[in-house]
Amino acid sequence: MHHQPYSDRRQQLLARLGDGVAVIPTAPERLRNRDAHYPYRFDSYFWYLSGFPEPEAVIVLLGGKQARSILFCREKNDEREVWDGFRYGPQTAAEAFGFSEAHPIASLEQKLPELIANRSVLWHSLGHDADWDRRIANALNSVRAESRSGTRAPGEIRDLRNLLDQMRLIKDAHEIDCMRRAADIASAGHACAMRACRPGMAEYELEAELSYEFRRRGADGHAYTPIVAGGSNACILHYVENNRLLAAHSLVLIDAGCELSGYASDITRTFPVSGRFSAAQREVYEIVLAAQQAAIAAVRPGVSFMDYHQAALRVLTQGLIDLKLLTGSVDGAIESAAYKPWYMHRTGHWLGLDVHDVGEYRKSTAEEDWVSLSAGMTLTVEPGLYLRPAANVPKSLHGIGVRIEDDLLLTTDGCMVYSSAPKSVAEIEEVMRHD
C-alpha cells in the first residue's frame, strides 16, 4: 500500500494542532459469540490518517516545530501469526506507513503521560469510546500527579472530530479513486442482480448475487446491511430481513453498496421482478426518476445542501398531485407537508469512509443555515415514493415503493454522477430480457 496520502493527511492535521497533541485509536475487535469474532473493521478516523489495517493500534500526533507522528501497534509474534496471520510489528509498520516512529502497543500506557505532558491542548474524540475517555483521563491524572516537578497537563481538551470531519468532507484524489472504483463494483452488482431476477426467487438470492459480484470484483464486502425489498417491503425504509419470495407482478427495491479500501458506495435501484414495468409501476418510477434528475441538476458548488432536496421535493409533490394522491398546489402541499405520508426522508447524505459520512449539514443552529456545497464533496441523491396500502391510495398503486440512488462528486463547475447501474426504464428492461 502506498502510504503517501495518509502521511499527507497527518501533516495537514499536524499543521492545525499548534503545539497540541492528538490521540487517535483504532476500533477494538468485537466478539460475535463466545470466542468467535465479528470480521474486523478499523475505525474510520484512524484509517483516514494511517491506512494501517491491524487492531490494537493507536496514533499519537505531536504538533509544533518538531512535529512527530507516532504509531503504537502489536509486536511481531511468531506463535500468534501462525494462528491469526501476519503482523507488521513496530519497525516495519513505521517504514511501511510513513510514521516518524513506532512502538509496541504494550508500552502505550507508560508513554502516553510523557507524550501529552507540557502540551497546551489535548485533542481526543470525546464521547466516541467510553474506554478511551477513561484512558485519557488516567493519563491526564498521571501528568497532574507530577505537577510539583514542573510538569504541566494540557489545560484544554478539544474534540478532534471537529478538525477531522472538516478534512474528511472534502475528498482528495486518492479517496475519489477508491470511491469511484467502489461505485463501479456496486453498479456491476446491481446489474447482476437485475439479470438474475426471476419470479419466485427469494430476496436473499438476489442478496447473494450482490455479495458474489462484490467479492468477485475485489471489494471488501458490503458497506452496510443490504436492503432487498420485494413488493410492499419496499415501503419499509430500512427493511433488511430479505427473506420473502418475489411475486411475479411486483417491484423489488435493492439498496446496496460495497466497501473498497475502507470507502463506501451507496446505490439503490428499483426494478420489476418479471422484467417489465406495469403501467402503474412505470408512472411512479418515472416520477421518482424525474425527481432525481432535477436534484442532480441542482448539485453544484456554492448552493445550499438543501437546494437539491427542494428540487426533488417539488417534482415528487407534483407527481403526487398527478397521481391524485394530493390536491391543490405544489407550494401549498410542501408548506403543509402533505407529501410526507409518501416521502418522509431527505434526498441525500455525505458519503465516504462511512456510508452516512461525517460532516455537518448546517453551519449554525439557524433553521435555514445549511452548508454550501464545495468541489471535492461526495454525496448521494436518493428520492423515493412509498405508497403503502391505504383508503386514499388507489388499489393499482398499493405497495409500490420506488427509490433511485446514485453517488455524486462535486466538481469545480457542477457535479459528476460516478455510479452507473442501469436506471432508465429502457435500460432496466433491456438488461432484464430473458431471451
Phi, psi and omega in degrees: 000136178278121189274352190302316179301323181287320176298319179298319179293321177297320179295320177298318180291318179302322181295338181265352185276346189062228176262022181280179180230138179240140179238122184230102178273156171274179181284150174281159169289149183230136179285136173275311172195145182046251182247018177259128183266154165294152172306135187286136173225121181298163172287137186295320179296316180298313181298320180304326184261357187222319190070014184271125192268353189273150171287178179055059181215148182216139172258137170236123179248126179249114181280181178109188184294328177247067183296145179227144179237109191241136174245132169253129182209176181292147175283161170300144182206102186303318183293314181292330180290334173297320183274318192248347180106180187300141170237140180291315189079155186303313185297310181293323181296319179300318180289316186288330186246009170075028177273149179289334175199163178213150183220160176298141180299333180294341181268359187297314184302324180286319187278334186300315177302322178296322185286329181269348182295143175063028173251143186287323185227137171254121178261126184205147180281083185300130177081356181287326182210116185299323180296320179287328173302318179294318181293323177294317179299320178297318179296318178297319180294325177296321178291317181298330179293343180260015186298330181292341177271003178097001179280136181245139173275155175306134182277353185214139173244126181238151180283114183297335182297334177301322178280313185292325179296321176297318180294315184290339181293329178256116186276140175271178186298322179296316180295317180298319178298315179299316184290324178293321178292322177297320179292324177299315180295314181296322178299318177296323178296318178295318178297322178297318178295320177299314182295326184278341191294135176216147174304142179092346174292158172271151177305321183292340176291322175290324174301320179295323177298317178298311182302316181297313183293322178301309183289324180299328182265006171100005177289158179286340182145198177287143176280342180196168180296122185287150174255120173235098194240105178273145176058225184290348174301334179294344178274001174258112191300320182245045177288122182228005179296319174054042186233010181264159176278149183268120182280150189301320188254024181253170171264161170230131179255125177241119174247104186206141175215158180255165174247134179224122181053035177092346188259141186263146160251160185208101187231139173234135173227148177233131185210160183282134181302322182280347181102350178224136179286140167285170181300315181294317179298317181295320180298314179294317181300316182295328176296313181295320179296318177297322177297319179294319179298321178294320179295315180300320179296338181269356183271113178196158180301142175097341180271163179289149175305327184280348184299318183286334172295316180295323178297316178294318184298320180297318180292317179297318181295317175299322177297320178294327175292317179296328178281358180067025173272338176231157173235168179089201185266160175300313182299318180295319181292325178288317182297323181271358183059032181293341180285343193297334175299338184243349176212105192238008180235167177284165189273357178180181182202165175295153182223142179179232177296331172248143183297321167258089195284168182288165179124140179287152174257333176246146177282334182208185179280354179297141188303317186253015184269068183277153177299142174273141180287145181224155177302138181099347175285149174235136184208169176255156171233115191214067174289163179198166170224138186228102190257082179292148176303130180199164183297330182265013178244123178306144184300328180295341181258355184303130173077008177278119175235124183229128169224141178230124186226134175227165182254132186235147172244127174287127176254181183293333184234012181170231179208163177233127173276115186250006167261152194217022178296148179310138189224319179290161178303315182297317180296316182295313182294329177291316179297327186268003178300132184252042181297000000 
